[in-house]
Amino acid sequence: MVICLEEWWLLNRSNVTTPIRNITTVSGRDAVFNCVVNSTDRYKTNKVAWVRAEDQTILSIGTKVVTHNNRIFVSQEDPYTWQLRIKQVKVSDRGCYLCEVNTSAMRTQEACLDVKVPPDILNNDTSGDISTLEGENATLWCKASGHPPPRVLWKQEDGHPIFIRRSLHNFTKADNFRGSNLAFWKVDRIQMGSYLCIASNDVPPAVSKRVSLYVNFPPTIKVPNQLLGAPVQTDVQLECYVEAFPNTINYWVKNRSDMLLNGSKYLVRENRIGYRVYMSLLIKSFSAKDVGTYNCVSTNSLGKAEGTLRLYEIKLNPVNSFNNRAELVEGVAEPARGARSKEVVISSAASLIDLSSLFHLILLAFLLKLR
């Protein structure tokens, strides 16, 4: 496919000139130059030649190609037009070309060919996946070739911003980062992820390479509710939040002895997102035997962590016929989560008044006064 066309006018009158424009094309396409000669019969066919300016290599004389480059073709389109076609241009074709008319006073016109090359990432000069300990320094790097020289841009693969540490406790967020080297000082777990090195130079297509940064650290556990109380015959849910990498083995134990497994009594679940794990233990139909200490345990190759939760029983009065609700007898710091099998009103004992007992006291005082 012809993508460039230049007309070179060689006029036999020295006072007439035509501006010459250079050609820019993309590697792999064809380039065509037309040398138009305002000639008379005295300009013989064998007196028009194409020459590569850089090394003075003669490409053709007349319509005969004398170079060994099989991508070079020369033709005479009409009595005035001499065409040089370079098929599937390469970077090595970049340079200037001369159209020469070997008259008694040789006339020459020159134009240059610029070959653009799409970007390409140099795998041998680009980092692979990197694994490091939290708090150490790490750098991702990416090199690309192409013409013009490509621009290199880093983005998070999942679309999240890139966190750049400016000081020990200060991070800034950026949608992308420009430059071949993406450096992390005292890398933090929030910087772990997959990054895309994207190279572009306005010659399509742009190219990218995926590089992952793994930040290793021992488990840490957060327990939102360490003290839980629940009435009997209710379902109770215990929760722990784990952060760790590499992946952890997680489990629950009761009273530091029995490992709890899925079954008719317990439902053990965990949900993992990145380096975060949500652990939960559902105790079905809570009873006095379930009172005790529970531990969520998480371990990986770098360490082990435990979270402690204490579970006790909340004692209730029988259902009150006046308001048809059960009432708390013993106070509790925090109610347990989970669905309940009966409606329960949680409040402190001091704030509850048994209306039936109050009625009996008033009646007794009235009778004593009558005496």
C-alpha positions in Angstrom: 0.0 0.0 0.0 1.4 3.4 -0.9 1.3 5.8 2.0 3.7 8.5 1.0 4.2 10.4 -2.3 6.8 13.0 -3.1 7.3 14.8 -6.4 10.8 15.8 -7.2 10.9 18.3 -10.1 14.2 18.6 -11.9 13.8 21.6 -14.3 16.1 22.5 -17.2 15.6 26.1 -16.3 17.6 27.1 -13.2 15.3 30.0 -12.3 12.3 27.6 -11.6 12.3 25.6 -8.3 9.8 23.5 -6.4 9.8 22.9 -2.6 10.7 19.3 -1.6 9.0 17.7 1.4 10.4 14.8 3.3 8.5 11.5 3.8 7.5 10.0 7.1 6.0 6.5 7.2 5.6 3.5 9.5 7.7 0.4 9.6 6.2 -2.4 7.4 4.5 -0.1 4.9 5.6 1.0 1.4 7.1 4.3 0.5 7.0 5.8 -3.0 9.1 8.7 -4.4 8.4 10.2 -7.8 11.1 12.1 -9.6 9.5 14.3 -12.3 11.9 15.5 -14.9 11.0 18.4 -17.2 13.0 16.9 -20.0 13.7 17.1 -23.7 14.9 14.3 -26.0 18.5 15.0 -25.1 17.7 13.4 -21.6 18.3 9.8 -22.2 16.8 7.0 -20.1 20.1 5.9 -18.7 20.9 9.3 -17.4 18.4 9.2 -14.4 19.6 7.4 -11.3 18.6 6.8 -7.7 21.3 7.0 -5.1 21.2 6.5 -1.3 22.9 9.6 0.1 24.3 8.2 3.3 26.8 5.8 1.7 26.5 6.9 -2.0 25.1 3.5 -2.9 23.7 3.5 -6.4 20.2 1.9 -6.4 19.2 2.2 -10.0 20.3 3.5 -13.4 17.4 4.2 -15.6 14.8 1.4 -14.9 17.5 -1.1 -14.0 17.9 -1.9 -10.3 21.6 -2.4 -9.5 21.3 -2.9 -5.7 20.9 -6.3 -4.1 18.0 -5.1 -2.0 15.0 -7.0 -3.3 12.6 -4.5 -1.7 13.7 -1.8 -4.1 11.7 -1.3 -7.3 12.2 1.4 -10.0 9.9 2.2 -12.9 9.2 4.9 -15.4 5.5 5.8 -15.0 5.5 8.2 -18.0 8.1 10.1 -20.1 8.7 12.5 -17.2 8.2 10.5 -14.0 10.7 8.1 -12.4 9.4 6.2 -9.5 11.4 4.7 -6.6 9.4 2.3 -4.5 10.7 0.8 -1.2 8.4 -2.1 -0.1 7.8 -2.9 3.5 10.2 -0.3 4.8 12.5 -1.1 7.7 14.4 1.0 10.2 17.5 0.5 8.0 15.8 2.3 5.2 15.7 5.5 7.2 17.8 8.3 5.5 18.1 10.5 2.5 17.8 9.6 -1.2 19.0 11.4 -4.3 17.5 11.6 -7.8 20.3 12.4 -10.2 20.1 13.5 -13.8 23.5 13.0 -15.4 23.5 15.9 -17.9 26.5 18.0 -18.7 25.6 20.0 -15.6 24.3 17.2 -13.3 21.1 18.0 -11.5 20.3 16.5 -8.1 17.3 16.6 -5.8 17.4 15.1 -2.3 14.6 14.0 0.2 14.7 12.1 3.4 12.7 9.1 4.6 11.9 8.8 8.3 10.6 5.4 9.5 8.5 5.4 12.6 8.5 2.2 14.7 5.7 1.2 17.2 6.9 0.7 20.8 8.1 -2.6 22.0 8.9 -3.5 25.6 12.4 -5.0 26.1 11.7 -8.0 28.3 15.4 -8.5 29.0 15.7 -5.0 30.4 12.4 -5.0 32.3 11.8 -6.3 35.8 9.8 -9.4 36.5 7.6 -10.0 39.5 9.2 -8.8 42.7 8.7 -10.2 46.2 10.0 -8.3 49.2 9.5 -7.9 53.0 7.4 -5.0 54.3 9.6 -2.1 55.2 12.3 -2.8 52.6 12.9 -0.8 49.4 11.8 -2.1 46.0 11.9 -0.8 42.4 10.0 -1.9 39.3 11.6 -0.9 36.0 10.6 -1.1 32.4 12.5 -0.3 29.2 11.0 0.1 25.7 12.2 0.7 22.2 10.6 2.4 19.2 10.9 5.5 17.1 10.2 8.2 18.3 11.4 7.1 21.7 8.4 5.7 23.7 6.9 7.3 26.8 6.6 4.8 29.7 3.6 5.1 32.1 2.7 2.9 35.1 -0.8 2.1 36.3 -2.4 -0.3 38.7 -4.0 -3.1 36.9 -7.2 -3.0 39.0 -7.6 0.7 38.4 -6.8 1.7 42.0 -4.4 4.7 42.5 -0.7 4.2 43.0 0.5 5.0 46.6 3.8 6.8 46.8 5.4 7.2 50.2 6.7 10.7 50.8 7.7 10.2 54.5 7.4 7.4 57.1 3.7 8.1 57.7 2.7 10.1 54.6 1.5 8.7 51.3 0.3 10.5 48.2 -2.1 8.9 45.6 -1.7 9.2 41.9 -3.7 7.7 39.0 -0.5 6.9 37.2 3.3 7.4 37.3 5.5 8.5 34.4 9.0 7.2 34.1 10.9 3.9 33.5 11.5 3.3 37.2 8.8 3.0 39.8 10.5 3.1 43.2 9.0 2.2 46.5 10.7 3.5 49.7 10.0 1.3 52.7 7.3 -0.5 50.9 4.0 -1.0 52.6 1.3 -3.6 52.2 -1.1 -1.1 50.7 1.3 -0.8 47.7 1.1 -4.6 46.9 -0.5 -5.3 43.6 -0.1 -5.8 39.9 1.2 -2.9 37.9 1.1 -2.2 34.1 4.0 -0.8 32.3 2.5 1.0 29.3 4.8 2.2 26.4 3.4 4.5 23.7 4.9 6.9 21.1 1.9 7.9 19.0 2.5 5.0 16.6 -0.1 2.4 17.3 -0.4 0.1 18.9 0.7 0.9 22.5 2.1 -2.1 24.4 2.0 -3.1 28.0 3.5 -5.6 30.4 2.2 -6.7 33.8 4.6 -6.7 36.8 3.5 -7.8 40.3 4.8 -6.5 43.6 4.4 -8.9 46.5 4.9 -7.6 50.0 5.5 -10.3 52.6 4.5 -9.8 56.3 3.4 -11.9 59.2 -0.3 -12.1 60.3 -2.0 -9.4 62.3 -5.5 -9.9 63.7 -8.1 -7.3 64.7 -11.1 -8.4 66.8 -14.0 -5.9 66.7 -15.9 -7.4 69.7 -13.8 -9.1 72.3 -16.6 -9.6 74.9 -19.8 -11.1 73.8 -23.0 -12.1 75.6 -26.0 -14.0 74.3 -29.2 -15.6 75.7 -29.5 -19.3 75.3 -31.2 -20.8 72.2 -29.8 -17.9 70.0 -27.3 -18.0 67.3 -24.0 -16.2 68.0 -21.4 -15.0 65.5 -17.8 -14.3 66.3 -15.6 -12.3 63.9 -11.9 -11.7 63.3 -10.1 -9.7 60.6 -6.7 -10.9 59.4 -4.0 -9.2 57.3 -1.1 -11.3 56.1 1.0 -12.3 53.0 1.7 -14.9 51.9 -1.6 -16.7 52.4 -2.4 -17.9 55.8 -3.9 -21.0 57.4 -6.8 -19.9 59.6 -8.8 -21.8 62.3 -10.8 -21.4 65.5 -10.2 -23.0 68.9 -12.2 -23.1 72.1 -10.6 -22.8 75.6 -7.2 -23.2 73.8 -7.8 -26.9 73.2 -10.5 -27.9 70.8 -10.3 -26.9 67.1 -13.8 -26.1 65.8 -14.9 -27.6 62.5 -18.0 -27.2 60.4 -20.9 -29.3 61.5 -24.3 -29.2 63.1 -23.0 -27.0 65.9 -20.5 -24.6 64.2 -20.4 -22.9 60.8 -16.8 -21.7 60.0 -16.4 -19.3 57.1 -13.7 -17.0 55.7 -13.6 -14.5 52.8 -10.2 -13.5 51.3 -9.7 -10.3 49.3 -6.0 -9.7 48.5 -4.0 -9.8 51.7 -7.1 -9.4 53.9 -9.2 -12.3 55.3 -12.5 -12.1 57.2 -13.0 -15.0 59.6 -16.3 -15.8 61.2 -17.6 -18.5 63.5 -21.3 -19.1 63.9 -22.4 -20.9 67.0 -25.8 -22.4 66.5 -28.4 -22.6 69.4 -26.2 -21.1 72.1 -26.3 -23.0 75.4 -24.5 -22.8 78.8 -21.9 -25.3 77.5 -20.8 -22.8 74.8 -19.7 -20.3 77.4 -15.9 -19.8 77.3 -12.9 -18.4 75.5 -12.6 -18.6 71.7 -9.4 -17.9 69.7 -9.1 -17.1 66.0 -5.7 -18.2 64.9 -3.8 -17.3 61.7 -0.4 -18.5 60.6 1.9 -18.3 57.6 5.6 -18.8 56.9 6.5 -15.5 58.6 4.6 -15.9 61.9 1.5 -16.5 63.8 -1.2 -14.4 65.4 -4.2 -15.0 67.7 -7.3 -13.0 68.5 -9.3 -13.7 71.8 -13.0 -13.5 72.3 -14.9 -14.3 75.5 -18.5 -15.5 75.3 -20.9 -15.7 78.2 -24.6 -16.2 78.9 -27.2 -13.4 79.3 -29.8 -14.5 81.7 -33.4 -13.4 81.0 -36.6 -13.2 83.1 -39.5 -15.4 81.9 -41.7 -13.7 79.4 -43.7 -10.9 81.0 -47.4 -11.2 80.5 -47.8 -7.4 80.7 -45.6 -6.6 77.7 -45.0 -10.1 76.3 -41.2 -9.5 76.3 -38.3 -11.2 78.0 -36.2 -8.9 80.2 -32.5 -8.9 81.1 -31.7 -9.9 84.6 -27.8 -9.5 84.5 -26.2 -6.6 82.6 -24.0 -7.2 79.6 -21.2 -5.1 78.1 -22.2 -5.9 74.5 -24.8 -8.2 72.9 -23.7 -11.0 70.5 -24.4 -10.7 66.8 -26.7 -13.1 65.0 -30.3 -14.1 64.6 -32.3 -14.8 67.7 -35.0 -17.5 68.2 -37.1 -15.2 70.4 -37.5 -11.5 70.8 -35.2 -10.1 73.5 -35.0 -6.5 74.9 -31.4 -5.8 76.1 -31.0 -3.1 78.8 -29.5 -2.8 82.2 -31.2 -4.3 85.3 -31.3 -0.9 87.0 -33.4 0.6 84.3 -36.1 -2.2 84.3 -39.1 -2.0 86.6 -41.4 -5.0 87.0 -44.8 -3.3 86.8 -46.6 -6.2 88.4 -44.3 -6.1 91.5 -44.7 -2.3 91.7 -48.5 -2.8 91.7 -48.3 -5.2 94.6 -46.1 -2.9 96.6 -48.5 0.0 96.2 -51.4 -2.2 97.1 -49.6 -3.4 100.3 -48.8 0.2 101.3 -52.4 1.2 100.9 -53.7 -1.7 103.1 -51.2 -0.9 105.8 -52.4 2.7 105.8 -56.0 1.6 106.3 -55.0 -0.1 109.5 
